[in-house]
Amino acid sequence: MRNLLAAVAVASIASMASASIYTDAVNDLFDNGFDNLDITGADVSDDGTNLSISVTTRGFQNWTKYMLFINTTGSGTGSNAWSRPVNLTSNIDYFVGSWVDQASNNSQFVSWTGSAWNWGSETTFSNSVSGNTVTWTMSLASMGLGAGQTIYFDVATSGGGNDPGVDHLSRSDLATSGWGNPSTSGDFLAYTTVPTPGAIALLGLAGLAGRRRRS
């Protein structure tokens, strides 16, 4: 029975640690007619190998552009690889720029070298679309990440050309006052990757020990 309880505890903790849901206010744009740019939330998860980020908007149009800003090291740059007019409240070392009016190879994953964005060694990959939700999946190894590590991130929607981030997941108010004005992010959001199996097992055993003491 004790082994069964330990297995259940480990499975439960692993499930809790593998996904996080982030919500955003709706109708927080300078023009709320652009429902395809209005982020309602994001789901972030990993399986120990790959990180997935799913972003849902209030509506959907295939001209929408997406920008993912990721900080894994605490260092990096306040710029973005698309050179969009976006003021970030955190440095980033990885950037994903993506569009949905192309069926595949519609996302660019670019790393910061310490002095410049590493164009020429960027990775092109495909997002997936389901209704109003767009999902990106990237390997943890591509960002130098392992088990139990925390990243800080933000997501913004945008249009074409040199448009700013119209809506930022990190903000529940206006990120920009109009197309011609830079956007500003809020405080970056945190996500911690799945702990190692050993760490999960220790947490499960600690929970069982507490249960025995209370009984």
C-alpha positions as CSV (number, residue, x, y, z in Angstrom):
1,M,0.0,0.0,0.0
2,R,2.8,2.4,0.9
3,N,4.4,1.8,-2.6
4,L,1.1,2.4,-4.2
5,L,0.6,5.7,-2.3
6,A,4.1,6.8,-3.2
7,A,3.5,6.1,-6.9
8,V,0.3,8.1,-6.8
9,A,2.0,11.0,-5.0
10,V,4.8,11.0,-7.5
11,A,2.5,10.9,-10.5
12,S,0.3,13.7,-9.0
13,I,3.3,16.0,-8.3
14,A,4.7,15.4,-11.7
15,S,1.4,16.3,-13.3
16,M,1.2,19.5,-11.3
17,A,4.7,20.5,-12.1
18,S,4.4,20.0,-15.9
19,A,2.1,22.8,-16.9
20,S,1.1,26.4,-16.0
21,I,-1.8,28.6,-17.2
22,Y,-1.5,32.3,-17.5
23,T,-4.5,34.6,-18.1
24,D,-4.7,38.1,-19.6
25,A,-7.4,40.8,-19.4
26,V,-9.6,41.1,-22.5
27,N,-10.5,44.3,-24.3
28,D,-7.2,45.9,-23.1
29,L,-6.2,47.2,-26.6
30,F,-6.1,50.7,-28.0
31,D,-8.6,49.4,-30.5
32,N,-10.7,46.5,-29.2
33,G,-12.0,45.7,-32.7
34,F,-8.8,43.8,-33.3
35,D,-10.0,40.6,-31.4
36,N,-7.3,38.6,-33.2
37,L,-4.6,40.6,-31.3
38,D,-6.3,40.4,-27.9
39,I,-4.5,37.7,-25.9
40,T,-6.8,35.9,-23.4
41,G,-4.2,33.5,-22.0
42,A,-1.4,31.1,-22.5
43,D,-0.6,27.5,-21.5
44,V,3.0,26.6,-21.0
45,S,4.2,23.0,-20.4
46,D,7.1,20.7,-20.9
47,D,7.7,17.0,-20.8
48,G,11.4,17.1,-19.8
49,T,12.5,17.3,-23.4
50,N,10.4,19.9,-25.2
51,L,8.8,23.2,-24.1
52,S,5.4,24.1,-25.5
53,I,3.8,27.5,-25.4
54,S,0.1,27.9,-26.5
55,V,-1.3,31.4,-26.9
56,T,-5.1,32.0,-27.2
57,T,-6.6,35.2,-28.6
58,R,-10.2,36.5,-28.4
59,G,-10.5,36.1,-32.2
60,F,-8.4,34.9,-35.1
61,Q,-7.0,36.4,-38.3
62,N,-4.2,34.9,-40.3
63,W,-2.3,38.2,-40.6
64,T,-1.5,38.1,-36.9
65,K,2.1,38.1,-36.0
66,Y,3.4,36.7,-32.7
67,M,6.6,37.5,-30.7
68,L,7.9,35.4,-27.8
69,F,10.5,36.9,-25.6
70,I,12.4,34.4,-23.4
71,N,15.0,35.0,-20.7
72,T,16.9,31.9,-19.4
73,T,20.1,33.3,-18.0
74,G,19.3,36.7,-16.4
75,S,21.5,38.3,-19.0
76,G,20.9,39.1,-22.6
77,T,19.5,42.1,-24.4
78,G,16.6,44.5,-24.2
79,S,16.2,44.4,-28.0
80,N,14.3,41.8,-30.1
81,A,15.4,40.0,-33.2
82,W,12.7,41.5,-35.4
83,S,13.8,45.0,-34.3
84,R,10.2,45.9,-33.5
85,P,9.5,49.0,-31.4
86,V,9.0,47.1,-28.1
87,N,10.4,48.2,-24.7
88,L,11.1,45.1,-22.6
89,T,11.3,45.2,-18.8
90,S,13.6,42.2,-18.9
91,N,16.6,41.2,-20.9
92,I,16.1,38.2,-23.2
93,D,18.4,35.7,-24.8
94,Y,16.0,33.9,-27.1
95,F,13.3,35.3,-29.4
96,V,10.6,33.6,-31.5
97,G,8.9,35.6,-34.2
98,S,6.0,33.9,-35.9
99,W,3.1,34.3,-38.4
100,V,0.1,32.1,-39.3
101,D,-0.5,33.0,-43.0
102,Q,1.9,30.2,-44.0
103,A,1.1,26.6,-43.3
104,S,4.6,25.5,-42.2
105,N,8.1,26.9,-41.5
106,N,6.3,30.0,-40.1
107,S,8.4,30.6,-37.0
108,Q,11.9,31.8,-36.4
109,F,13.9,30.9,-33.3
110,V,16.9,33.3,-32.8
111,S,19.4,33.3,-30.0
112,W,21.4,36.2,-28.6
113,T,25.2,35.8,-28.9
114,G,26.2,38.3,-26.3
115,S,26.7,41.1,-28.8
116,A,24.1,40.5,-31.5
117,W,21.2,38.4,-32.6
118,N,22.5,35.3,-34.3
119,W,20.9,35.6,-37.7
120,G,22.4,33.1,-40.0
121,S,22.1,30.4,-37.4
122,E,18.5,30.9,-36.6
123,T,16.1,27.9,-36.6
124,T,13.0,27.9,-38.7
125,F,10.2,25.6,-37.5
126,S,6.4,25.3,-37.6
127,N,3.7,26.5,-35.2
128,S,0.3,24.7,-35.0
129,V,-3.1,26.4,-35.1
130,S,-6.3,25.2,-33.5
131,G,-9.2,27.7,-33.5
132,N,-7.9,30.8,-31.8
133,T,-4.9,29.1,-30.3
134,V,-1.4,29.0,-31.7
135,T,1.3,26.6,-30.2
136,W,5.0,26.5,-30.5
137,T,7.2,23.6,-29.4
138,M,10.9,24.0,-28.8
139,S,13.5,21.6,-27.3
140,L,14.7,22.6,-23.8
141,A,18.2,21.7,-25.0
142,S,18.1,24.5,-27.7
143,M,17.8,27.0,-24.8
144,G,20.4,25.3,-22.6
145,L,17.6,24.3,-20.1
146,G,17.4,21.2,-17.9
147,A,15.0,19.9,-15.3
148,G,13.7,22.2,-12.6
149,Q,15.0,25.4,-14.2
150,T,13.0,28.6,-14.3
151,I,12.6,30.8,-17.4
152,Y,11.0,34.3,-17.6
153,F,9.0,35.1,-20.7
154,D,6.4,37.4,-22.3
155,V,4.3,37.0,-25.5
156,A,3.0,39.8,-27.7
157,T,0.8,40.0,-30.7
158,S,1.4,42.4,-33.6
159,G,0.7,43.3,-37.2
160,G,3.1,43.6,-40.1
161,G,5.9,45.9,-40.9
162,N,7.4,47.8,-38.0
163,D,4.3,47.5,-35.7
164,P,4.7,47.3,-31.9
165,G,3.4,44.6,-29.6
166,V,-0.4,45.5,-29.6
167,D,-1.1,43.2,-26.6
168,H,1.4,41.7,-24.1
169,L,0.5,38.7,-22.0
170,S,2.4,40.4,-19.2
171,R,0.1,43.4,-19.0
172,S,-3.6,43.7,-18.2
173,D,-3.8,47.3,-19.5
174,L,-2.7,49.1,-22.7
175,A,0.7,48.0,-23.9
176,T,0.7,50.8,-26.6
177,S,-1.5,53.7,-27.4
178,G,-1.4,53.1,-31.2
179,W,0.3,51.6,-34.2
180,G,2.9,54.3,-34.4
181,N,4.0,54.1,-30.7
182,P,6.3,51.5,-29.1
183,S,4.8,49.0,-26.7
184,T,6.1,48.3,-23.2
185,S,5.9,44.9,-21.5
186,G,4.9,44.2,-18.0
187,D,6.9,42.2,-15.5
188,F,8.0,38.9,-17.2
189,L,6.1,35.7,-16.2
190,A,7.9,32.7,-14.7
191,Y,7.8,29.1,-15.6
192,T,9.7,26.2,-14.0
193,T,10.4,23.1,-16.0
194,V,9.6,19.7,-14.7
195,P,11.8,18.6,-11.8
196,T,14.0,15.5,-12.1
197,P,12.3,12.2,-11.2
198,G,14.5,12.0,-8.1
199,A,13.3,15.4,-6.9
200,I,9.7,14.5,-7.5
201,A,10.1,11.2,-5.6
202,L,11.6,13.0,-2.6
203,L,8.6,15.4,-2.6
204,G,6.2,12.4,-2.8
205,L,8.0,10.7,0.1
206,A,8.0,13.8,2.2
207,G,4.2,14.1,1.7
208,L,3.8,10.5,2.8
209,A,5.9,11.1,5.9
210,G,3.7,14.1,6.8
211,R,0.6,11.9,6.3
212,R,2.0,9.3,8.7
213,R,2.8,11.9,11.3
214,R,-0.8,13.3,11.1
215,S,-2.5,9.8,11.3
